[in-house]
């Protein structure tokens, strides 16, 4: 979902990055999210399909936008209402996602930079550990919001099969959601890794070494080209004299 949340101009800092979404959340339990083994698969951290569908049903019911059954000429209006109100719901979910997305990008960068530049004692720093835990919580919320959004998209597809189609329709949206969710799951594993700080520092060192090596190679190429250029000028000078 590259280029998302560009309309959100909020400035995020240490004072507001952990704020809770101020409007009605698409997540259950007052916006805390899905909890417990009954809702979440402990092995992969994904919300169970049954829990997602139950939550979507609740959200649509609250908006008086229950999905129509077989769409007939007499049921065009209910179908249109479902389409319109589920679009409104998706827009609301988008706003909640962006609210947490900007905060996640802020705190994730903070946590990674601290892990990369601090010593071994960082693993016992209470402020750092709190930020890391907050990053993990926001990561979880983003994962669950994406699953709710994807469930809503599939709900619309099942009820209004001709509403979307083609390469720009629901299939592409599902692909984008899956790719973003996969990246967040990788972040989840990283944040939970007890050796994250060592891995980050090691990666930073490898990156620096590779960058320095590339710089030396470029300098060597430039030096060789300078020698060739000087030789060519000298050759042209001798030709002109003769």
BELKALIN-V747550 format. One record per pair of residues at least 4 apart in sequence whose ideal C-beta (glycine too) atoms are under 8 Angstrom apart, sorted by the first residue. I is the first residue (numbers start at 0). J is the second residue. D is the distance in Angstrom with one decimal. If there is no record, write none. Layout:
((I;J;D) (I;J;D))
//
This chain:
((0;175;5.2) (0;176;7.3) (0;178;7.6) (0;179;4.5) (3;96;7.8) (3;97;6.9) (3;100;6.9) (4;96;7.5) (4;97;3.7) (4;100;5.1) (4;101;6.1) (6;97;7.5) (7;97;4.5) (7;98;7.2) (7;100;7.8) (7;101;5.6) (9;98;7.9) (9;101;6.2) (11;15;6.3) (11;16;5.2) (11;101;5.4) (11;102;5.6) (11;104;7.9) (11;105;4.2) (12;16;6.7) (12;105;7.6) (15;102;7.8) (16;102;4.5) (16;105;5.2) (16;106;5.2) (16;133;7.3) (17;102;7.4) (17;106;7.9) (17;133;5.2) (18;102;7.4) (19;30;6.2) (20;24;5.4) (20;30;5.8) (20;95;5.2) (20;98;5.1) (20;99;6.9) (22;91;7.4) (22;94;7.4) (22;95;7.2) (23;91;7.4) (24;29;7.2) (24;30;3.3) (24;95;6.1) (25;54;7.6) (25;58;6.2) (25;88;7.6) (25;91;6.9) (25;92;4.7) (25;95;5.9) (25;144;6.2) (25;147;5.1) (25;148;7.8) (26;30;5.3) (26;31;6.9) (26;32;4.6) (26;33;7.0) (26;54;7.7) (26;140;6.7) (26;143;5.8) (26;144;6.7) (26;147;7.0) (27;31;7.7) (27;32;7.1) (27;33;6.2) (27;38;8.0) (27;54;5.6) (27;57;7.8) (28;32;6.5) (28;33;7.6) (28;34;6.4) (32;139;6.3) (32;140;5.6) (32;143;5.0) (33;38;4.1) (33;39;5.4) (33;46;4.7) (33;50;5.7) (33;54;7.7) (33;143;5.7) (34;38;6.4) (34;39;6.8) (35;39;6.7) (36;40;8.0) (36;41;5.7) (37;47;7.7) (37;50;7.4) (38;46;5.9) (38;47;6.0) (38;50;4.1) (39;44;6.6) (39;45;7.1) (39;46;5.6) (39;47;6.9) (39;50;7.7) (40;44;6.9) (40;45;5.2) (40;46;7.7) (40;47;6.1) (43;184;7.6) (44;139;7.5) (44;142;7.1) (44;184;7.0) (44;187;6.2) (45;142;7.7) (45;146;6.9) (46;50;5.3) (46;51;5.4) (46;143;5.7) (46;146;5.1) (47;51;7.1) (48;52;6.2) (48;150;7.8) (49;53;6.4) (50;54;6.4) (51;55;6.3) (51;146;5.6) (51;147;6.3) (51;150;4.2) (52;56;6.3) (52;150;6.3) (52;154;7.8) (53;57;6.6) (54;58;6.4) (54;147;6.2) (54;150;7.7) (55;59;6.2) (55;147;6.6) (55;150;5.0) (55;151;5.5) (55;154;5.7) (56;60;6.1) (56;65;8.0) (57;61;6.3) (58;62;6.7) (58;88;5.9) (58;147;7.8) (58;151;7.7) (59;64;4.7) (59;65;5.8) (59;66;6.9) (59;81;7.8) (59;84;7.3) (59;85;6.6) (59;88;6.8) (59;154;7.7) (60;64;7.8) (60;65;6.2) (62;84;4.9) (62;85;8.0) (62;87;7.0) (62;88;5.9) (63;84;7.1) (64;80;6.3) (64;81;5.3) (64;83;7.9) (64;84;3.3) (64;85;5.8) (64;88;7.1) (65;81;7.1) (66;81;5.3) (66;85;8.0) (66;154;6.3) (66;155;7.9) (66;157;7.7) (66;158;4.1) (67;74;5.3) (67;77;4.4) (67;78;5.0) (67;81;5.8) (67;158;6.4) (68;74;7.7) (69;74;7.5) (70;74;5.3) (70;75;7.2) (70;78;4.8) (70;158;7.9) (70;159;7.1) (71;75;7.9) (74;78;5.9) (75;79;6.2) (76;80;6.3) (77;81;6.3) (78;82;6.4) (78;158;7.7) (78;159;6.3) (79;83;6.1) (80;84;6.0) (81;85;5.8) (81;155;7.8) (81;158;6.5) (81;159;7.2) (82;86;6.4) (82;155;7.1) (82;159;6.0) (82;162;6.1) (83;87;6.7) (84;88;6.4) (85;89;6.4) (85;151;6.3) (85;154;7.2) (85;155;5.5) (86;90;6.5) (87;91;6.6) (88;92;6.4) (88;151;6.4) (89;93;6.4) (89;148;6.6) (89;151;5.8) (89;152;7.5) (90;94;6.8) (91;95;6.7) (92;96;6.2) (92;144;6.3) (92;147;6.4) (92;148;5.0) (92;151;7.0) (93;97;6.3) (93;148;7.7) (94;98;6.4) (95;99;6.8) (95;144;6.1) (96;100;5.7) (96;141;6.7) (96;144;4.9) (96;145;7.2) (96;148;7.1) (97;101;6.4) (98;102;7.1) (99;103;5.9) (99;137;5.4) (99;140;5.3) (99;141;5.5) (99;144;7.0) (100;104;6.5) (100;141;6.4) (101;105;6.5) (102;106;6.3) (102;137;5.8) (103;107;5.7) (103;134;6.9) (103;137;4.5) (103;138;6.4) (103;141;5.9) (104;108;6.4) (105;109;6.5) (106;110;6.1) (106;130;5.9) (106;133;6.0) (106;134;4.7) (106;137;6.7) (107;111;6.2) (107;134;5.4) (107;138;7.9) (107;186;7.0) (108;112;6.1) (109;113;6.2) (109;130;6.1) (110;114;6.2) (110;127;7.4) (110;130;5.5) (110;131;5.2) (110;134;5.2) (110;190;7.7) (111;115;6.2) (111;199;5.8) (112;116;6.1) (113;117;5.5) (113;121;6.5) (113;127;5.6) (113;130;7.6) (114;121;6.5) (114;127;7.9) (114;195;6.2) (114;196;4.2) (114;199;4.3) (114;200;6.9) (115;199;4.7) (115;200;5.5) (115;202;7.8) (115;203;4.6) (117;121;3.8) (117;124;7.5) (117;127;7.5) (117;196;7.4) (119;196;7.9) (120;124;6.7) (121;127;5.5) (121;196;5.7) (122;128;7.8) (122;196;6.0) (123;128;7.7) (124;128;6.4) (125;129;6.3) (126;130;6.6) (127;131;6.2) (128;132;6.3) (129;133;6.3) (130;134;6.4) (131;135;6.6) (131;190;6.4) (131;195;8.0) (132;136;6.5) (133;137;6.4) (134;138;6.2) (134;190;5.8) (135;139;6.5) (135;187;7.1) (135;190;4.6) (135;191;6.7) (136;140;6.6) (137;141;6.4) (138;142;6.5) (138;183;5.9) (138;186;5.4) (138;187;5.4) (138;190;6.3) (139;143;6.4) (139;187;7.2) (140;144;6.1) (141;145;6.4) (141;183;5.6) (142;146;6.6) (142;180;6.1) (142;183;5.0) (142;184;6.8) (142;187;7.0) (143;147;6.5) (144;148;6.3) (145;149;6.2) (145;176;5.5) (145;179;6.2) (145;180;4.8) (145;183;7.2) (146;150;6.3) (146;180;7.0) (147;151;6.4) (148;152;6.5) (148;176;6.4) (149;153;6.4) (149;173;6.2) (149;176;4.7) (149;177;7.6) (149;180;7.7) (150;154;6.2) (151;155;6.6) (152;156;6.4) (152;169;5.6) (152;172;5.7) (152;173;6.3) (152;176;7.4) (153;157;6.3) (153;169;7.7) (153;173;7.4) (154;158;6.4) (155;159;5.7) (155;162;6.3) (155;163;7.3) (155;169;7.2) (156;160;6.6) (156;162;7.6) (156;163;6.6) (156;169;4.9) (159;163;7.9) (163;168;3.6) (163;169;4.1) (163;172;7.9) (164;168;4.7) (164;169;7.6) (166;170;7.5) (166;171;5.8) (167;171;5.8) (168;172;7.1) (169;173;6.2) (170;174;6.5) (171;175;6.4) (172;176;6.3) (173;177;6.2) (174;178;6.4) (175;179;6.4) (176;180;6.1) (177;181;6.2) (178;182;6.8) (179;183;6.5) (180;184;6.4) (181;185;6.8) (182;186;6.7) (183;187;6.4) (184;188;6.8) (185;189;6.4) (186;190;6.1) (187;191;6.4) (188;192;6.4) (189;195;5.8) (189;198;7.8) (190;195;6.8) (192;198;6.9) (194;198;5.7) (195;199;6.1) (196;200;6.5) (197;201;6.2) (198;202;6.3) (199;203;6.4) (200;204;6.5) (201;205;6.4) (202;206;6.2) (203;207;6.4) (204;208;6.4) (205;209;6.2) (206;210;6.2) (207;211;6.3) (208;212;6.3) (209;213;6.4) (210;214;6.5) (211;215;6.5) (212;216;6.5) (213;217;6.4) (214;218;6.4) (215;219;6.4) (216;220;6.5) (217;221;6.3) (218;222;6.2) (219;223;6.4) (220;224;6.3) (221;225;6.4) (222;226;6.7) (223;227;6.5) (224;228;6.2) (225;229;6.4) (226;230;6.3) (227;231;6.2) (228;232;6.5) (229;233;6.4) (230;234;6.3) (231;235;6.4) (232;236;6.3) (233;237;6.6) (234;238;6.5) (235;239;6.3) (236;240;6.5) (237;241;6.4))
//
